[in-house]
C-alpha cells in the first residue's frame, strides 16, 4: 500500500469521525432544546402565579403609601408588611380567600424575592416569624368559617356517569363534535393521558394503526416528553408501549373504530407530519359529508374544557375536569385488582405510592362498608362480597340439600361436634348412640 492510499484511508476515517461527532452534537443539541422547552413549559404557570402575587402585594404597599418594591424593603419592615397584607387581602368581590390561596400568596412572594436575590426566605428565615405566624392564624380562622372544607379534587367517572355521556350523545360517532369527544375520551382513558399536556401536544403521527394476527387491530401511541415523563428520563416513562384494542363486544363503542372514522373525516391537507391531532369540528347539517373537520387545530383553552363541557351538557353531578378521565383510568384498574406496579407503568407514575391517591371508595364500596359496620346481614341489597359468617352459611346449607347434598360417600370416619344455637358446645356431655344417630339423620335427611 503506497503513501497516497494510506492518506486516502486516513482522510476517510477522519471524515467518518467528523460525521459521527456532528450527529452526536445534533443529538446533544436536540436533547438540550427538549430540556429547555420542558423547563420553560413547566415554569409558565408558576411564573404567572408569582407575577400575580407580586402585583397584589405591590398594590397593597401603594395603598399604605409605600412605593418601594418588596426587594427594596428591609426584612424587619417586610415581615410586618407581609403579615398585614395576609390579614387584609380579599377577593375582588370582598370575600375571603380560601386558606390555600393565602398560602399561595405567601409562597409566591417568597419565589419573587428569591428570584430577585433577596437573600432571605419568607418560609425558613427567622426574620419572618411574624408573617408566618399570621399565615397560620389566618388559615385557622378561615377554616373555622368553613373555608377550605370543599374538595377541589377532580371527580372520577362512575359507570353511570359514562353511560350518561353515551346516552346524551356527547360520546358517539354520529356527528363531528361527538366523534371528537369520543376520540379525546378514549385517548385519555386508554392511554391514561394527563388532562392537558399530552392532549395539547398530540400530533397526528404520534398515533399509529396496527394489527395483530391474534389480538386484531389496535392503535399504538408513540410517547413524547411531558410533565411526568421527561425526555431522557426513562424511569418516568410508561413501562410498555401504550396500545388500545378493538372492542369487539360493543362495536358502537370501539376506540379503534372511532379512531379510524376520525382519521377518515380529516381534510387531506391535515395529513402532514407536523399536523395536530385534534381539529376543529364543522357545523354540518348533512353528516354524509366526506370531511367533518376543518384545517384549524383546536386551541389549548378549548381542550382544557373538554370534560367540563361534556359533563355539563350530559347533566353529570360533581366536579369533573380533564383530569377526571385519567383518575377514572387508574381507579378502574385498581378496583379490578390490577397490581400497582402495572398501573404505574400504565400511568407513567415513578412512585407506586402515588397510585393510592386515586383509590377512593366508590358509592357501592361505601354501601358495602356501611352494611358490614351495621351488621345488616339480612339486608336484601347487600353487595355480593358481604357474605354471612361461616356458621350462618352452614345452617343455610342444611335447609338446601344437606351438608353432603347429592354426594356419594363410601366408607370413612365421621367426627361430629354437638352444636347449639350456631356455637360449638364445649361443655356438653359425650353424645349417646341415639344422639349421634339423630344428628346423622338430620344431616342426610334431604338425601334419603
N, C-alpha and C positions, 0 to 999 in steps of 0.2 A: 504494500500500500504506500503510494507516494505522499509527499507532503500536502499537495493540493487536496487529495481525497480526505486526509485527516482534518484539514482545515474546514472542508465542507461538512464533515460529520460533527465537528465541534460547534460550527455555526448552527446546524440543525438542532443539536441538543440545547444550545443556548436559546434558540427560538421557541422550542417546546417549553423550556423552563419559564421564559417570559410570558408565554400564553397562559401557563398554569398559574403564575403569580398574578396575572391580570384577572383571571377568572376568580381566584381566591379573593383578590381585592374587591371585585364586584360583589361577591357573596358577602364579604365583610361589610361593605357599604350598605347593601340591601338590609342586612341584619340590623345595622345601626339605625338606618332610616325607620325600620319597623319598630325598633325600640323607642326611638324618639316620638314616633307617631302615637304609640300606645301611651307613653307617659303624658303626651300633650292631651290626648283624648280624656285620660283619667283626670287630668288637672283642671279641665274646663269647668266642671260643676263646682269643684272646690274653690276655684278662683272666683267664680261668680258669688258664691256664698261669702267669701272673705271680703269682697268689694262691697257687698250689701251691708255687712256688719260694720265696716269702716265708715260707710256713708251715714248710717243711722247714728253711730257714735259721734261723728263729726257734727251732725245736725244738733245733737244733744249739747255738745260743747259750745256751739254758737248760741244756743238758747240760754246758756249760762254766761254769755259774754266773753267766751274764750275762743279766739280764732286760731289757736295753735293746732298742729297736727298731734295725734296721740304720741308719736315717737319723739316729739319735742318736749314732752312733759316729764318731769322727774317721777320716779317710782312712787314716792310718798303721795304726791298730788294725784297721780294717775290712779292709784289704788282707791282713793276716796271718790274720784270721779266715776270710776267703773262701778263701784258699789252703788252710788246714787243712780247711775244710769240703769242698772238692773232692777232697781226698785221703781223707776219711773217709766220705763219703756212699755208702750202699749201698742196694740194693733191700730191701723188707720181709723177703724170704727170705734175706738176707745175700749175694746175688750181686752182682757188679759191674754197674754200668750200662754201656750202650753209650757209645762216645766222643761221639756226637752228643747223647746225653742230658746228659752233663756240660756240654757247650757250651750246651744249653738252660737248665740251671740258671744258668749264668753270665749268659746274656743276659736271663733272667727277672729276676734280681736287679738287673741294670742298668736294666731298664724300671721296676721298682719304685722304685728310687732316683730315677730321672728324674721319675716321677710325683709323688714327694714333694718335688721341688725341691732335691735334694741338692747340685746344682751341679758335681759331678764325675762322670765316666763311667768305669765299670769297663773299658770297651773302649779308650778313647782317652787317658785321663788318665795322666800319668806316676806319679802316686801309687799306681797299682795294677799296677806292673810285676811284683811278686812273684806275685800271684794269677794274672796272665796267663801267667807262666812255669810255674806249677804246672799250669794247664789244659793247656798244650802238652805238658808232660812226661807227665801222666796219660793224655792221648789216645794218645801214643806207646806207653806201657806196655800200655794196654788193647788196642791193635791187635796188639802182639806176642803177646798172649794169645789172639788170634783174634777179638777183639771188633770189631764194625764191618765185618766182611767179608761178612755176609749181606745180600743186597739186599732192601730193603723195597719195591721198586718193584712197582706193580701189574702183573700179567702180562696181556698181551693174549691174546685167544682165537684159537686156530687154527681152521681149517675142521673139523678132527676134534673139537675141543672143542665147537664149536657143534652139530655133528651129535650128539654125546653128549647135549647138553641136549634136543634134539628126541626122540631115541630113548628117553631115560629118562622122558619125559613131563613134564619140568619146563617145557618150552616146548610149546605146543599150544593147542587151543581146545576140549578135551574136558571141562574142569572149571573151576570158578570160580578156583582157585589157578593152574592152568596158563594160563588166559586172562589173568589179572592179570600173571603173569610175562612173558607174550609181549608184551602191550601195553607194559609197562615196558621190556622189552628193545628193542623196535623204536623206541620214543621215544629211548632212549639212543643206539642205533646210527645211526639215520637222521637224527635231529635233532642228533646229537653233543652231547647234554646233559652238563653237568657231573654228576659222580657223585651229589651230594646236593642242591645248591642248586636246580637247575631242576626236579628231580623233586618236591621237597618244596613248592615254590611253585606247582606247576602247578594251574591251575583248569580247570574244565570248558570254559568259553568261551575258553580260550587255544588250543584246537584246533578247526578247522572243516573239515567235509567238503565238498569242492567237486568240480567235474567240468570236464574239458576235452574238446572235441569230437574232438580228435586223440589226446591222451595218456590220456584216460579219467579215472577217479576218483582223487582224491588228498586227503590230509589236510594242511592248512596250519597252521603254528604261528605264533601272534602273540607275538612276543618281548617279554620284560619285562627289568627290571634284574636283573643277577646280579653275582657277584664279578668276572667277567671283563668283562661288558657292562653298564656302569653307565648310569643314566638321564642323558640329555643328552650322553653321550659317544659319538657315532656311530662314531668310529674303532674302538671296542671291540665294536660290534655286528656281526652277521653281514652279509656283503656282499650277501646276497639273502634273499628271504623263504623260510624253510625249508619244504620240502614232502616228503612221502613218497608214492610212487605205488604202484599195484596191482602185484602180482607175478602176471601172467597165466600165466607158465610153470609156476608151482607155487602154485595157489590155497590149498592147505593151509597154506602158509607166507606168506600175503599180509598185509602190515601193514594195508592198508585194510580187508580182511575182518575182521581181529582187532579193529580199532577199532570197526567197525560192530556187531559182535557184543557187544563190551564195553558200548557205549552202550545197546544194546537190552536188556541184562540189568541195568541200573541201576534202583533203585527210583524211582518217579515223584516222590518228594519231593526227589530229588537232581538236579534239572534247573534249579535257580535260578541266577542269575548269580554268586553267591558260593560255589557248590558246588565242593568239592575234586574233583580228577580221580580220584585213587586212593582206592578204597573197600575196606573190609574184605570179604573173600570169605566166603560162607556155607559151612558144612559140610553138604553135601547128599548124600543117598543117591540121590535121583532128579534127574538133571541135566536132565530135561524141564521142571523148574520154570521159570516165567517170569522170576523175579528171582533172580539169583545173588549179589547183593551187598547188604550192609546199608547203612544211612544213616550209618554211622560211618566217617569218613575214617581212613586209615592214618597212624599216628604216624611221626614223623621217625626214631625209633630202628629201627623195622621197615623203613622204606625204605632206611636206611643198610646194612642187612644183606641186601638182596635178592640181589645177585650172590654173596656168600659162601655164603649158604644154598643157592642153586641149584647152585653148584659142588660143594658137599659132598655133596648128595643124588645128583647125577649122577656123582660119583666122579672129578671132574677133578683132575689133579695140578698143583700150583703154588699160587701166592698170587693169588687173584682177589678183587678188590674192585669196588665200583660203578664206579670209575674205569677198570676193565679194559674196559668197553664203549666208553667214549669213546676210549681208546687203540686199541681194535680199529677203530673207525670211521676214525680218522686214518691208522692204519697200512695199512689195506686200500686206501685211496685213494692213499697214497704208493707202495705196492708196485705198483699198477696204472699208475703213471706220470702221475697227475694232477698238474698244476703246483702248487707250494707256495702260490702266490697264491690259487688256487681253494680249496685245502684250508683255508687260513687264513680265507677268507670263510665256509666251511662250519662251521668250529670256533669262529670268533669271536676267534682269536688276533690281536693287534695287530701282533706281530712274526713274520714268516715264519720266522725262525731258530728259533722255539720248536717248529716242526714237526719239526726234526731230532731233538728229544728222543724222538720216537715212532718214528723209523725205525731199528728194531733188526733185525738179520738174523734171518730165520726159520730153522727147522731145515733146510728144503730149501736155502735160500741158503747156510747154513753147510756143508752137504754138498757143494754145488757148489764152494764156495771150497776145501774140502779136496781135492776131486778135481783142481782146477786146480793147486794147490800141489804135490800128489804126482805130477802129470803122468801120472795113470792114464787115458791116452787110449783104452784099450781096455776101460774099465770098462763093463759092460753096464748098470749102474744109473746111468750118468752122465746128469745132467739135460740136457734138450734144448738149453739155451743154451750148454752146454760143448762147443762144436764143435771139431773137429780142425783143425789148421793147414791152410792152403790147399793146400800141396804134397801132404799126405795125401789131401785131397779130390780133387785132380786124378788121383792114382794110382788112387783108388777108382772114379772116373768111367770110366777106361779099361776096367775089368772089367765095367761095367754098361751097355754100349751104345755105347762110343766117345765121344770128346770131342764130336763133332758128331752124336750119335745121332739118327737119323731126320730129319736136316736135309737140305734140297735146296739145294745150293750151285752157283752158276753163275758162272764167271769169278773174278777176284780174284787177289791175290798172297798167298802163304803165307810168313811168316817163322818159321823153326824154330830153336829153341835146342837144342843137344845136351845132354841131361840124364843125369846119372849118379848113381844112388842117391838121387834126390829133390833134388839140388842142381844148379844150372846150372854146367856145366863151362866155365869161362872160359879154361882152359889148353889145351883140345883143339884139334887142327888143324882147318882148314876141312873139313867133311864132303864126301865124294865124291858123285857122282850116285847110285851104288849105295846109299850110306848114307842119302841123302835118300829114295830110293825105299822103303827098308826102314822108315824112320820113318813115312812116309805110309801105307804098307800097315798098319803096326801101329796107327795112329790110327783108320783107317777099317775095320779088319778085321771089325767087327761089322755094318757097313753094306753090305758087298759079298757 
